[in-house]
Amino acid sequence: MEGEILEDAIAKDQSEQGTLPAGHRKRGPEDESVEAARDAKEPRLQEPAVTSGGELPSSAGQPNASPNAPTRTGTFLTAAYSEDKGCRNTMEDVCVLSLDAQPDGQSETCRLAYFGIFDGHGGVSCASFAAQHLHARVMESGLIQKGLLAATDRKPDAKACKTAIVEGYKKTDEALLKECAAKNWQDGACAVTVWVLQELVLVANVGDAKCVLGRLPDKPTYGAVDSKPKAIVLTKEHTALLERQRIEKAGGTVVNGRLAGRIQIARSFGDAAFKKLGCSNTPDVTAFPLTARDAFLLLGCDGFWGVFGAQEAVDTAHSLLAEGLGDKAITNRLLNVAVREKRCKDNCSVMIVRFGNSPGAAVQPDTR
């Protein structure tokens, strides 16, 4: 199977933690048959993800001046991304990478990192707006204030964090729709975003951008020289065909697998002409605590995942890591394979986020 399904693996963990993904709805027989066909090719599982952009290391574990504030502890992060317009005339993807995503003027009360890929369609205006404003809206909605500082045990409250992310997505899209009306923007954008708050990873998406976690096996195979990580899909694909029931309930139609017969995706930023026809701005959100088995996350737009299977991408990244390549070299290689060898015809963006228990475990010199 291409990759484990997020829902099956994380469902077990989350049944104990009470952190079920936001945005779930009751699926009908038609949805189940469509998803079954898709999952036969690429199964899912609810677990972590990775990004890459400009090879940046980040360390947690730094002491905090305030004894009453949560401390920066735990896993070290590095990340990088690479992008290419492919055969398109313009580049409509926007990538965001911030290993220190604390708002300006706030004391370093905790570790917060933020990563995202915004995949525009019909233009880049909505992707650029969402990339610029989403994190601030999520912070305003209480990611730290409600999700961490209000917790009595100083550990992130997954439910509160997920609520803040959903509210942040909605507030961003509401502001964006006003811009669309004022400036006559007709485009839209899918998105996949990741926040790492202390040791809690939160993955959210709208549309068909995807995040995959590379997780090492619990028990290495006997006699294996190298234990390979399993691919775990952490996002849900929001297409009109998969969300027909919700769209029709909202008063819209699905024609030939497309919303109103025109766009294939069912959730996005922007797409003002389709918002009253069932196009939603509500993301699916998955939360999970980091473990020593979590190696890296791979984030990508639909152009990248259209030519790379989840397990194939994880296997390739793992092999490149074993060769000693750094984060940026890995994303460059993945992008080159997608565009030059696999002939991706769309804009193509891929990001890796690596986890380690020490700076040396997470950061490797790039000599290639």
LUMDREN-836113 format. One line per field, with one value per residue (C-alpha): x, y, z; residue in one letter. Coordinates in Angstrom, 3 decimals, padded with zeros to 6 digits, always signed. Layout:
N
c1 <- X_...
c2 <- Y_...
c3 <- Z_...
type <- a_...
***
This chain:
368
c1 <- +000.000_+001.171_+000.955_-000.926_-004.155_-004.081_-007.442_-006.702_-003.413_-004.110_-007.673_-006.304_-003.948_-006.514_-009.241_-007.053_-006.048_-009.410_-007.901_-010.075_-009.617_-011.847_-014.352_-015.561_-018.937_-021.097_-020.237_-022.697_-022.253_-021.139_-018.378_-017.207_-016.974_-014.967_-012.641_-012.224_-010.973_-008.552_-007.336_-006.733_-004.032_-002.867_-004.073_-004.136_-003.315_-003.485_+000.065_+002.838_+004.407_+007.582_+008.742_+011.800_+012.848_+016.064_+017.882_+017.301_+018.040_+015.993_+016.645_+014.270_+015.388_+016.453_+015.696_+012.870_+013.240_+009.781_+009.323_+005.553_+005.673_+005.952_+009.561_+011.091_+011.781_+012.133_+012.765_+015.144_+013.793_+015.343_+013.482_+013.813_+011.725_+012.180_+009.805_+009.543_+006.863_+007.092_+005.516_+003.282_+003.930_+003.610_+004.349_+001.236_+002.587_+003.723_+005.811_+006.212_+008.866_+009.337_+011.244_+010.617_+007.020_+006.464_+004.778_+007.001_+007.269_+006.337_+008.749_+009.960_+007.544_+007.520_+008.692_+006.483_+007.320_+005.116_+005.284_+002.961_+002.448_-000.291_-001.198_-002.901_-005.187_-006.295_-003.690_-001.442_-003.270_-005.251_-002.294_-000.101_-002.750_-003.374_+000.358_+000.868_-002.058_-002.993_-000.470_-001.376_-005.088_-004.433_-002.445_-005.262_-007.663_-005.722_-003.218_-000.884_-003.151_-005.897_-003.964_-000.966_-000.855_-004.329_-003.384_-002.755_-000.110_+001.731_+001.221_-000.647_-004.374_-004.870_-008.590_-008.102_-005.247_-007.328_-010.195_-007.827_-006.552_-010.067_-011.056_-007.843_-008.564_-012.088_-010.989_-008.301_-010.766_-013.344_-010.745_-009.594_-013.112_-013.369_-010.139_-011.509_-014.604_-012.604_-009.931_-011.945_-009.755_-011.230_-008.591_-008.308_-005.787_-005.497_-003.221_-001.429_-000.010_+001.847_+002.366_+004.757_+003.856_+006.194_+005.980_+002.523_+002.277_-000.844_-001.525_-004.331_-005.394_-008.014_-008.155_-005.690_-002.347_-000.979_+001.295_+002.905_+004.760_+007.725_+007.505_+009.989_+008.671_+008.013_+010.113_+012.805_+012.728_+015.025_+018.288_+017.493_+020.476_+018.299_+014.798_+012.734_+010.010_+006.401_+004.469_+001.480_-000.887_-001.947_-004.312_-007.663_-008.335_-011.212_-012.609_-016.135_-016.674_-015.692_-017.770_-020.877_-023.160_-021.975_-022.046_-025.590_-026.746_-025.311_-027.316_-024.581_-024.212_-021.529_-021.398_-018.878_-016.972_-016.630_-018.261_-020.900_-019.234_-016.190_-013.658_-012.512_-011.672_-014.358_-012.456_-010.075_-009.082_-010.737_-012.752_-015.329_-017.699_-018.097_-018.385_-022.197_-022.258_-020.668_-016.947_-015.827_-012.995_-013.059_-009.869_-009.411_-006.984_-004.950_-002.952_-000.417_+002.494_+005.967_+007.659_+011.193_+009.901_+008.844_+011.590_+010.240_+007.272_+006.895_+004.544_+003.658_+001.219_-000.965_+001.573_+004.187_+001.816_+000.357_+003.611_+004.893_+003.190_+003.342_+005.525_+007.682_+008.419_+009.224_+011.500_+013.319_+013.831_+015.006_+017.554_+018.881_+019.193_+021.158_+023.536_+024.235_+022.394_+021.076_+017.467_+017.787_+019.649_+016.889_+014.081_+016.096_+016.502_+012.819_+011.809_+014.197_+012.787_+009.208_+009.757_+012.586_+012.115_+008.421_+007.397_+005.185_+003.331_+001.977_+003.677_+005.650_+006.601_+007.898_+009.014_+010.715_+010.625_+012.980_+012.817_+015.742_+016.554_+019.796_+021.244_+023.469_+020.521_+018.537_+021.232_+023.593_+026.045_+025.050_+028.126_+026.343
c2 <- +000.000_+003.535_+005.001_+004.264_+006.181_+008.885_+007.996_+004.388_+004.851_+008.128_+007.163_+004.643_+007.171_+009.951_+007.836_+007.901_+011.558_+012.995_+014.746_+013.797_+015.806_+018.836_+019.057_+015.471_+014.793_+011.729_+010.088_+008.419_+005.211_+007.175_+008.918_+005.623_+003.980_+006.902_+006.966_+003.201_+003.451_+006.204_+004.468_+001.230_+003.180_+005.290_+004.285_+006.793_+006.972_+009.759_+010.703_+013.466_+015.416_+017.265_+020.434_+022.010_+025.421_+027.205_+024.673_+026.252_+024.590_+025.262_+024.078_+023.771_+023.206_+026.791_+027.972_+030.436_+033.479_+033.107_+030.123_+030.248_+030.072_+026.933_+026.133_+025.478_+021.789_+018.751_+017.955_+019.842_+020.918_+021.648_+022.498_+023.519_+023.780_+023.882_+025.065_+025.241_+026.565_+023.430_+023.816_+026.683_+030.267_+031.609_+030.406_+030.346_+028.423_+030.296_+028.591_+029.725_+028.469_+029.874_+027.907_+030.687_+031.751_+033.629_+037.005_+040.087_+041.584_+038.422_+036.727_+033.281_+031.396_+028.266_+026.673_+027.500_+026.751_+027.270_+025.835_+026.010_+025.579_+027.638_+026.319_+028.987_+028.345_+030.964_+033.364_+033.929_+036.748_+034.555_+032.266_+035.270_+036.853_+033.636_+032.972_+036.466_+036.568_+033.042_+032.621_+035.977_+035.097_+031.732_+033.460_+035.998_+033.077_+031.780_+029.154_+030.008_+031.891_+029.274_+026.284_+026.498_+029.285_+028.458_+024.812_+023.933_+021.319_+023.660_+021.214_+022.214_+021.528_+019.820_+020.586_+024.298_+024.490_+022.868_+025.261_+028.226_+026.937_+026.426_+029.935_+031.352_+029.769_+031.176_+034.679_+034.695_+033.696_+036.238_+039.017_+037.598_+037.594_+041.317_+041.840_+039.735_+041.924_+045.159_+044.129_+041.763_+038.742_+035.611_+033.079_+030.751_+028.650_+025.255_+025.027_+022.646_+024.096_+022.751_+024.229_+022.657_+023.942_+022.518_+018.784_+018.916_+018.839_+020.302_+019.722_+021.520_+021.621_+022.780_+021.368_+018.854_+019.969_+017.183_+016.405_+013.028_+011.812_+009.476_+007.324_+004.633_+001.190_+000.446_-002.708_-002.758_-005.728_-008.479_-008.470_-005.203_-002.916_+000.129_+000.551_+002.486_+004.887_+004.251_+006.967_+008.270_+010.663_+013.369_+015.375_+014.812_+015.448_+017.877_+017.323_+018.003_+014.316_+013.300_+016.082_+015.878_+015.307_+018.430_+020.554_+019.552_+020.174_+023.691_+024.258_+023.595_+020.989_+018.600_+018.113_+015.789_+015.613_+019.384_+021.978_+023.696_+021.869_+024.144_+023.525_+020.177_+021.199_+021.718_+023.707_+026.606_+030.176_+032.673_+031.251_+033.924_+032.898_+029.443_+030.218_+030.353_+027.169_+024.934_+025.772_+025.760_+027.472_+024.961_+022.902_+019.387_+019.481_+016.616_+016.813_+014.376_+014.460_+013.933_+010.629_+009.347_+007.362_+010.474_+011.201_+013.924_+015.550_+016.112_+018.881_+019.277_+020.848_+018.665_+019.016_+017.199_+014.541_+014.036_+012.355_+011.065_+008.454_+008.992_+005.972_+006.610_+010.164_+009.036_+006.261_+008.716_+011.273_+008.552_+007.284_+010.801_+011.311_+008.068_+009.466_+012.427_+015.110_+018.177_+019.352_+021.763_+019.205_+016.681_+018.983_+020.001_+016.344_+015.553_+018.540_+017.585_+014.058_+015.374_+017.972_+016.601_+012.843_+012.392_+015.301_+017.196_+019.713_+021.827_+024.198_+022.004_+022.700_+020.363_+020.986_+018.796_+019.243_+016.991_+015.989_+014.994_+014.669_+016.650_+019.276_+016.641_+014.320_+016.976_+018.962_+017.432_+019.421_+019.626_+018.752_+018.019
c3 <- +000.000_-000.862_+002.593_+005.738_+006.289_+008.845_+010.307_+011.179_+013.018_+014.704_+015.527_+018.010_+019.601_+019.566_+021.097_+024.173_+023.850_+022.770_+019.725_+016.751_+013.541_+013.096_+010.282_+010.291_+008.774_+008.314_+005.007_+002.712_+000.688_-002.372_-000.427_+001.010_-002.403_-003.811_-000.810_-000.926_-004.498_-003.559_-000.403_-002.256_-004.044_-001.118_+002.347_+005.184_+008.844_+011.391_+012.355_+011.903_+008.952_+007.571_+005.562_+003.871_+002.635_+003.487_+005.645_+009.035_+012.382_+015.496_+018.999_+021.890_+025.437_+026.136_+029.688_+030.192_+032.402_+033.886_+036.232_+035.655_+031.864_+029.737_+028.908_+025.503_+025.629_+023.460_+019.835_+017.565_+014.173_+010.789_+007.609_+003.966_+000.787_-002.967_-005.690_-009.478_-011.820_-013.966_-017.393_-016.268_-017.343_-013.803_-010.276_-008.098_-005.074_-001.967_+000.737_+004.346_+006.771_+010.277_+012.896_+015.428_+014.903_+018.141_+017.510_+017.663_+021.116_+022.995_+025.348_+024.347_+026.543_+024.420_+021.199_+018.220_+014.587_+011.537_+008.022_+005.033_+001.316_-000.334_-003.780_-005.851_-008.824_-011.331_-009.942_-006.944_-005.133_-002.726_-002.023_-001.204_+001.030_+002.972_+003.352_+004.713_+007.166_+008.313_+011.123_+012.685_+012.574_+014.213_+016.956_+017.456_+017.790_+020.807_+019.657_+022.531_+024.912_+024.957_+023.712_+026.040_+028.603_+029.923_+030.502_+034.128_+033.292_+030.867_+028.039_+024.873_+024.879_+021.511_+021.348_+022.079_+019.580_+016.850_+017.543_+017.208_+013.865_+012.475_+013.615_+012.148_+008.776_+008.762_+009.805_+007.139_+004.431_+005.593_+005.292_+001.966_+000.517_+001.283_-000.650_-003.498_-003.684_-003.511_-006.022_-008.210_-007.441_-008.998_-007.938_-004.949_-003.037_-001.399_+001.633_+003.959_+007.182_+010.206_+013.655_+016.171_+019.646_+022.267_+021.456_+019.822_+016.019_+014.403_+010.693_+008.833_+005.214_+002.751_-000.759_-002.170_-000.728_+001.454_+004.395_+005.038_+008.122_+007.963_+011.108_+012.031_+012.969_+016.636_+016.375_+013.680_+011.327_+012.557_+010.655_+008.860_+008.427_+007.920_+009.357_+006.837_+007.994_+007.037_+005.220_+007.160_+005.386_+007.838_+005.648_+003.954_+000.303_-000.201_-003.663_-004.857_-005.578_-002.037_-000.470_-002.647_+000.329_+002.184_-000.979_-001.906_+001.664_+001.375_-001.813_-004.340_-007.073_-008.247_-012.011_-013.644_-010.353_-010.081_-007.845_-010.012_-012.888_-012.690_-009.889_-008.573_-004.998_-002.345_+000.310_-000.221_+000.499_-001.846_-004.745_-003.938_-006.743_-005.202_-001.500_-001.633_-003.703_-001.065_-001.194_+002.447_+004.323_+007.209_+007.434_+008.678_+011.609_+013.048_+016.282_+017.691_+020.165_+018.793_+019.569_+019.045_+016.050_+014.102_+011.568_+009.277_+007.571_+003.848_+002.678_-000.965_-003.402_-005.619_-008.423_-006.351_-004.973_-008.431_-009.518_-006.159_-004.009_-000.244_+000.521_-002.539_-001.406_+002.148_+000.861_-001.413_+001.354_+003.731_+001.186_+000.635_+004.388_+004.594_+001.956_+004.231_+002.278_+004.065_+004.036_+001.103_-000.998_-000.275_-001.388_-004.447_-005.376_-004.774_-006.886_-009.664_-009.791_-009.831_-012.567_-014.731_-014.425_-013.635_-015.873_-013.427_-015.594_-012.722_-010.293_-007.905_-004.277_-001.574_+001.994_+004.592_+008.368_+010.285_+013.943_+016.188_+019.895_+019.552_+017.208_+015.623_+015.056_+013.233_+011.463_+008.950_+006.819_+003.186_+001.172_-002.089
type <- m_e_g_e_i_l_e_d_a_i_a_k_d_q_s_e_q_g_t_l_p_a_g_h_r_k_r_g_p_e_d_e_s_v_e_a_a_r_d_a_k_e_p_r_l_q_e_p_a_v_t_s_g_g_e_l_p_s_s_a_g_q_p_n_a_s_p_n_a_p_t_r_t_g_t_f_l_t_a_a_y_s_e_d_k_g_c_r_n_t_m_e_d_v_c_v_l_s_l_d_a_q_p_d_g_q_s_e_t_c_r_l_a_y_f_g_i_f_d_g_h_g_g_v_s_c_a_s_f_a_a_q_h_l_h_a_r_v_m_e_s_g_l_i_q_k_g_l_l_a_a_t_d_r_k_p_d_a_k_a_c_k_t_a_i_v_e_g_y_k_k_t_d_e_a_l_l_k_e_c_a_a_k_n_w_q_d_g_a_c_a_v_t_v_w_v_l_q_e_l_v_l_v_a_n_v_g_d_a_k_c_v_l_g_r_l_p_d_k_p_t_y_g_a_v_d_s_k_p_k_a_i_v_l_t_k_e_h_t_a_l_l_e_r_q_r_i_e_k_a_g_g_t_v_v_n_g_r_l_a_g_r_i_q_i_a_r_s_f_g_d_a_a_f_k_k_l_g_c_s_n_t_p_d_v_t_a_f_p_l_t_a_r_d_a_f_l_l_l_g_c_d_g_f_w_g_v_f_g_a_q_e_a_v_d_t_a_h_s_l_l_a_e_g_l_g_d_k_a_i_t_n_r_l_l_n_v_a_v_r_e_k_r_c_k_d_n_c_s_v_m_i_v_r_f_g_n_s_p_g_a_a_v_q_p_d_t_r
***
